[in-house]
Amino acid sequence: MKVLLFLQFVAAALAVPSSTRYDGDVVYRLKPENQDHVEIIKELANSIEVDFWRPENIELVTANSHVDIHFSAEHFLLVNNLLQQSGMKHEVLIENLQEAVEGQFNAKERSTEIYNYEKYNNLQQIESWVANMAAANPSLITTSQIGTSYEGRRMHLLKLGKPSSSPKPAIFMDCGIHAREWISPAFCQWFVKEALTTYGSDSAMTSLLNTMDVYVLPVLNVDGYDYTWTNNRMWRKTRSRKSGSSCIGADPNRNFDAGWCRIGASTNPCSDTYCGAKPESEVEVKAVADFIRRNLSSIKAYITVHSYSQLLLFPYSYTTALAPDHEELLRVAKAAANALTSLYGTQYTSGPGAVTIYPAAGGSDDWAYDLGVKYSYTFELRDTGRYGFLLPESEIRPTCQETMLAVKYIASYVQKNAY
């Protein structure tokens, strides 16, 4: 095909960018309408370094889908010419990624606040926040270290709930499994703040914390999250190193033992969806899995928070087969999504991962469900692509406010059906 030959010829002369700045970088939404268009995108990905935002790797690209993809500035003419020649429909989501990165920090500082929940906070700030929240709320919070990351960082776990002389059913929620999805840790912090400040005044939250415990892991992928602040804003994976490879990290949400590496994951260590050398090869994943296994008798729900796409997903993602509890999981998801929509009108789509977004093996929600945690859900927060992973700080408050409604609905349902 002429277009592919053109691509191969031009790409051979281009160097892969090494800078972590994104001046002039573009995020396109491509709209392949046939298999020829799909092959063009695949050839493009094999010729130059590209960053898939949605779907998360080249193997998941199909006709009649949307493909959000980040190109460096030096490849702009190549990509633009290719799209013109191919006739593929497309639009620019972000025309200068560096400006979008810098524009993410647009909330005003509030000098009267000790901790600003409407700004993105780095790992050191979050660690200090964990300690301060525990010190200030000893009757409702205990903290522990669930594990240690590959680079030696502590994985802090908060346990919210009124102390009880007998074991209580529990919900486990994690955020920040993918490093660049900053709105996710922001929500976990918001949830903790809301749970504490409304306890005693909000009957639903008071009842929840009196009768259940909520485990909150504010940042699962601590090494990757820290790296997005210090080196590469677009980093996704862990920061582990493998002998025999210069590529770093694995996708922690492809590393759980749930149809591991069967579909929607890569065996290439350089891929953003690398499934790891084996299930639970990533110490962060193993720490979470070990904790849930140890506490399986009490954990009744698992909630993991991601971005972006405005979806509320549940098992399965590693197969298109319906989960045994499909009807109930769907009913709860739709009701939770309706609660979310009621605040600002934000529309969410609910359903099993494999058919609602795309197939992906090794996910934490599938693993938790197969282990016996019936109510297992994945949130993909705002937005649908205008900002993608660079959701501005002005969006933190509304995103967290509406997501609280959905999480509280799920928690209330689980509270009534936990025994």
HELIX and SHEET records of a PDB file:
HELIX    1   1 LYS A    2  ALA A   11  1                                  10    
HELIX    2   2 GLN A   35  SER A   47  1                                  13    
HELIX    3   3 ILE A   58  LEU A   60  5                                   3    
HELIX    4   4 ALA A   73  HIS A   75  5                                   3    
HELIX    5   5 PHE A   76  SER A   86  1                                  11    
HELIX    6   6 LEU A   97  GLY A  103  1                                   7    
HELIX    7   7 LEU A  123  ALA A  136  1                                  14    
HELIX    8   8 ILE A  183  THR A  198  1                                  16    
HELIX    9   9 SER A  203  THR A  211  1                                   9    
HELIX   10  10 VAL A  222  THR A  230  1                                   9    
HELIX   11  11 PRO A  252  ARG A  254  5                                   3    
HELIX   12  12 VAL A  283  ARG A  294  1                                  12    
HELIX   13  13 HIS A  326  TYR A  344  1                                  19    
HELIX   14  14 GLY A  353  THR A  356  1                                   4    
HELIX   15  15 SER A  364  LEU A  371  1                                   8    
HELIX   16  16 GLY A  388  LEU A  390  5                                   3    
HELIX   17  17 GLU A  393  GLU A  395  5                                   3    
HELIX   18  18 ILE A  396  ASN A  417  1                                  22    
SHEET    1   A 4 ASP A  51  ARG A  54  0                                        
SHEET    2   A 4 VAL A  67  PHE A  71 -1                                        
SHEET    3   A 4 VAL A  26  LYS A  31 -1                                        
SHEET    4   A 4 LYS A  89  ILE A  94 -1                                        
SHEET    1   B 8 ILE A 141  THR A 148  0                                        
SHEET    2   B 8 ARG A 154  LEU A 160 -1                                        
SHEET    3   B 8 ASP A 213  LEU A 217 -1                                        
SHEET    4   B 8 ALA A 170  CYS A 175  1                                        
SHEET    5   B 8 ILE A 299  SER A 307  1                                        
SHEET    6   B 8 TYR A 375  LEU A 381  1                                        
SHEET    7   B 8 LEU A 311  PHE A 314 -1                                        
SHEET    8   B 8 THR A 349  PRO A 352  1                                        
END                                                                             
